[in-house]
Amino acid sequence: MTKHEKLTDEKINYFKKQLLEMKKENEELINKNKDIRPNDAIGELADYDNHPADMGTEQFEQERDAGLDMVIKERLQEIDAALNRIENGTYGYSEKSGKPIPIERLEAQPMARNLVEEEE
């Protein structure tokens, strides 16, 4: 496909299916992280008089998990925004210039909002 070719309904449905699958995977990651977190490690550490190194490790792991959750939630917001653009007919067009986004870019990044050269 050429980069100026209009997105067909078939291609839009392809991207919608891909975005829905990405959304499902990210939601599963968030739920999985919630299931893993119930302070299992803290209980184990309590048996060892809360050694400062163990508490530091636990704090690091909690901060890392919170950071990963934030990244996943931001990705979910981008996916939802792309799905909204599909619903309102603006998917595949740059939010900055209104120009068509090349299909190659959408295949690499289905959540793309702008042309590569417009990204900051």
Stockholm file with secondary structure:
# STOCKHOLM 1.0

chainA/1-120         MTKHEKLTDEKINYFKKQLLEMKKENEELINKNKDIRPNDAIGELADYDNHPADMGTEQFEQERDAGLDMVIKERLQEIDAALNRIENGTYGYSEKSGKPIPIERLEAQPMARNLVEEEE
#=GR chainA/1-120 SS CCTTSCCCHHHHHHHHHHHHHHHHHHHHHHHHHHHHCSSHHHHHHHTTTTCHHHHHHHHHHHHHHHHHHHHHHHHHHHHHHHHHHHHHTCTTBCTTTCCBCCHHHHHHCTTCCSCGGGCC
#=GC SS_cons         CCTTSCCCHHHHHHHHHHHHHHHHHHHHHHHHHHHHCSSHHHHHHHTTTTCHHHHHHHHHHHHHHHHHHHHHHHHHHHHHHHHHHHHHTCTTBCTTTCCBCCHHHHHHCTTCCSCGGGCC
//
